Amino acid sequence: MKRLLGTALAAALGVAASGAVADDKIGFIYVGPAADYGYNMSMDLGREHVAATIDGVETTAFEAIPESAEVERVMERLINTGHEIIFATSYGYLDHAIKVGEKYPEVAFLHAGGLKTSKNVGTYWADSDDGMYLAGVVAGSVTKTNKLGFVGAFQIPQLLRSINAFTLGAQSVNPDVTTTVVWTGGWWEPQKEAEATNAFADEGIDVIAEQVDSPITIAQTAEKRGVYIIGKDVDISDRAPNAWLTGVSWNWGPMMVDMVKEIKAGTWKPGHVRGDLASGHAVLDPFGKNVPEFVQTKVLAMKEDIIAGKMNIWTGPIVKQDGTTVVGAGEAMTMEQIETTDFLVKGVIGSTN
């Protein structure tokens, strides 16, 4: 494997790959460091799975690449060094992938999330909504103050739907709960994340969920303040054993392997590949020691109902903050509605812009 790190392409440092010359080269691009114990690490674990599972593959990873024209230069560098498959793993890379893809029709681009495709750009994602709903059930059951918090990076559909799923899960067992949201404006902002966690604790919020690239700062701050956390992306229960309740992790490897095999076989067609809790591409993390046994039993039963198709967390009534009904009782949100979510549900305190 070859890994390149840098906030600017010119500053990237290369590490030569070892072993025999590979038949295929696959590139991976991350918006943050691969060792963030969060989102980028989850993608890098997927890369490792691809390299270990498919013979004759060499992988190259670029880290800390902004969602700007810089990622286009990274894509071109990968293409010019023989990489014919590129995993663009951050939400803001999609338009850049489509633009570069038009210049290099022989290269396959696989982008994490989004609803745009082109002749050689497809998307993949694992919906964590079900897991976040179940985590919300845990939070709603454990809170003593009925005040939950959520630290988010950007007001994009993937985060808005996580907040909504988490809140709906909590409300299903505790109608009195509210979720207060703080936006950091960046995927990795440790200082802002610590400030938000401390502010939540000062306000009496006793369970904090998050969706930023690295949960470490929030977890360790919550541990010090004596409040609970819901993890995301990678299981870090050992980093905050007293604060940890549960979390939702990604399992990208099998999905990545399937797509690479299809491309190599010539059967791949650009589209939207989706996984979820039922497929095993999203995983409900282990429970922490402070989650009562009866809560664990309830959540695991709900998980089985979701996997069996007996329960759809996006079934109405679902109501926006302003009281507008999204879907009525017995109706379910469509995939397009879910993936273009631009609202927060009733009970969430925070803005979408």
N, C-alpha and C positions, 0 to 999 in steps of 0.2 A: 504494500500500500504506500502511496505517496500522499502526504498531507501538506497543504500550504496554508500559512497563517498570515493575516495582516489586515489592517483597517484600510489599507490602500493596496491596489494590485502591485504597485512598484515596490512596496515594502514586504511583499510576500516572500517567505523563505521556503525553499523546496527541500524535501528529504528523499533521497533516491530510493526507489523501490528495490527490494531484494528478490532473488529467485529468477526463474526462467522468464523469457519474454512472453507476455500474455497474448492470447488470441484476441481478446476484447478488452477495451479500456472503457471504464465507466466513471464519469465525473459526478461529484457531489458538491453542492454549494450551500454553506450555512451562513445565516445572518449573524451568528455569535460563535463563541468558542465551543468546540466539541466537548470539552470537559466541564460544561456548565451545570451538570447534574439536573438538567431539565430538557427543554424541547430539542436543542441541538444535539445533546447527548443521545436522546431517543433516536434521532435520525442517524447518528453515527453508529449506534448499535445495529440499526438496519443495514448500514453499509457493511459492517463487519459480518453480518449474517449472509449477505450476498457474496462476499469474498470467500467465505468459508463453505458455502453451499454449491456454488457454480464453478466448475473447473475452468481453468484457462482465462480467468478474469483478473484484471488489475484495476484497482480503484484508486482514485485521486480525490482528495477533499480539500476544498478551499474554505477557510474559516473567517468569520468576522467581515463578511462582504455586505455592504449597505444595499438597501433596496433602491438603487439608483442606477444611473448609466454605468457605474463601475461594474455591476454584475454582468453587463453585456461584454465588457472587456475580458472578464474572467471566463465567460462562456466561449468567447472566441479563442482565448488561449487554450482552453481545453480542446476545442475542435481542431486547432492547428497542431496539437500534439497527439492527434489520433483518437480522441474520445468520441465515440459514436452514439453514446447514451449519456444524457445529463439529467440528474435529479436536482431540480431547482426547489429547495425545500422550504423557502419562506414565502409568506402570503403575498408580499409585494414584488415578487420576481415575475409574475405571470405575463404582464405586458412586455417586459423585456425579453422573455423567452419566445414569445410569439414574433417579436421583431427580429431577433437573431435567427429564429427558425425559418423565416422567409428567405434568408440569405443562404441557409445550409439545409436544404430539403432532405438530405441524406441522413441527418442527425435526428434522433428521437429525443424529445424533451418530455420529462415527467415532472409535473409541477404539483406541489402540495396545496390542494384546495383550489377553489374558484370554479366558475362556470363557463369560462371561455376555453375553446379549443381551436386548433388549426390543423392543417394537413399533417403536421408532425409534432404537435404539442397536445398532450393529454394531461388530465389531472388525476390525482389519487388523494384519498383522505380516509381517515378512520373516525367516524362520528363518536365523540366522547360524551354526547348529550345524555345517553342512558346512564352512564357511570356518574356523571355530575348530578343527575337527578337522585340517584341512590345515595350519593355523598350528601346531598341536601337533606335526605331523610335522616341520615345520621346526625347532621348538624342541628336540624329542627328538634330532634329527640334529646340531644345532649345539652343544648343551650339553657342557661339559667336566666338570662336577661331578655331572651327573645330578640336579641340584636345580633345580626350576622354582618360580616364585612366581606368585601371582595376587592382585591387589588388587580387591576387590569392594565394592559399596556396601551392598546388602541381601541377605539370604538369601531370595530369591524364586525361583520356578521358572526365570525367564529367565536368571538368573545361575548358578544351580546347573547347569543344562544346558550353559551355555557352559563352565564349569569342567570338567564331565564330558567334553564333546566334545574340549576342548583336551587333557585328560589321556589320553583314549583314543587320540587321534592320536599323541601323544608315545610312549605305550606300544607302539604298533603297530610302531615302528622301534627302540625302546629300552625293553625291559621293566623296566629298573632305575630309571627315573625316578620321582620323586615330585613332587607339586605341593603347596606350602604356601600356604594361603589366609589372608589377613588381611581382615577386614571393617571398613569405615570408619564405617558407620552413617549415611551421607549420600551423596547423589548428587554433591555437589561439596564436597570437604573437602581443599583443597590441602595444608594442614599435615600432616594424617594420611596423605595419599597420599605425601608426601615422606618422612615418618618410616618408613612401611612399606617404601618402596623402599630407603632406606638400611639398614634392618634386614635386608632380604633380602640386600643386597650383603654386609653384615657376616657373614651366615650362610653365604656361599659359593654362594648362589643366583645363577645367571648368566643366566637368561632370565626375564623378568617379563611376564606378560600382565595385562590389566585389563578391568574393565567398570564404569566410573564415567562421569559425564557428560562430563568433559573429561580427555583423556589427556595434556595438555600438561605438567603438573607431573611426572607419572611419567616421561614421555619425557625431559624435560630433566634430571631427577635421575639417571636411568639413564645418560644421556650423560656426565655428570660422573663417575659412579662406574665407568664402563667395563664395564657389563653390557648385555645385549641386551633389547629390548622387542618385544612383539607389540601392535600397535595395534588400536583398535576405533572404529567409528562413522564416522570421517573419516580420510582419508589424511593423516598428518602426517609423512611420511618426511623432508621437508625440515627439520623442526624438530629432528631427532635423527639425522643421517645415519650416525653411527658405531654407534649403538645399535639402529637399526631393522633388523628382520628381515623382517617382513611384517605384515599386519593384515587386518581385515575391515571393510568400509564398507557403509553403507546407500545405497540408491538408491530413495527413497520416491516421487519425482515421478511416474513412470508409473502406479504403483498408485493414487496419490491422484487423478490425472486420470481414470482409468477409473471410480473410484467417484463422483466428482463428475458425470461425464457420465451415469452411470446414474441418479443422483438427479434431475438435470435432465430426463432423458427419462421419468421416472416408472417405471422398471423396477427400481430398487434394492429389494432385500429385505434386512433386517438378518440378518447371518450372520457367518461367520468367513472373511475374505479372507486368504489366505496366499501369500506368495512365498518364494523361496529362491535359492540359488546358481544353479540351473538356469534360473530365470525372469529372472535379472538384477537382482532386487531386493536381493540381498546380493552383495557383490563382494569377491573376494580381491584385496587390494592388491598393488602391485608388490613384488618382492623387494629387500632391501637388499644392499649391496655385500659383506656378510660371509656371504651364503648361497652355499655352493658350487654350481657348475653342476649337478653330478649330483643334488643335493638338489632344485634347481629343476625339473629334468627329471622326477624322480620325482613331485613334488607336482603338477605340471601334468598328468601322465598320470592321477593319481588324480582330479584335478578333472574331467577328461573322462569318466572312468568314473562319477563321481557324477552328472554332468549327463545322461549317457546312460542312467541308471537301472541301471547294472551294479553299483553299490556303494551300500549303505545303512549309514551309520556307526552306526546304532542296532541293528544285528544282533548278537545275543549270541554268546558269553556276556558278559553285563554283570553285574558283581557289585558290591554295595555295600561300603562301608568295613568293615562288620561281617561280611562274608562271605556275606550273603544274596544269592541269585541273583534278579535282576530278570527277565531273560529268558535262556533257555538257548541253547545253540549252535544256530544256524540259525533261531532265532526273532527277530522284530523288535518293538521297542516300538511301541505304537500312538500316534497323535497325542495322544490324551488322556493317556496315560502320560507322554509327553514334555512336554506343556504344563503338567502338574501335578507335575513333578519335585520331590521333597522329600528327595532323598538325594544323597550324593557317592559316587563310585566308589572302589573299592579303589586305593590309591596316592595318594589325596588326604589331606593332613594339614590338618585344620580341622573346624569344627563347622557344623551346619546351623541352629543356633538360638543 
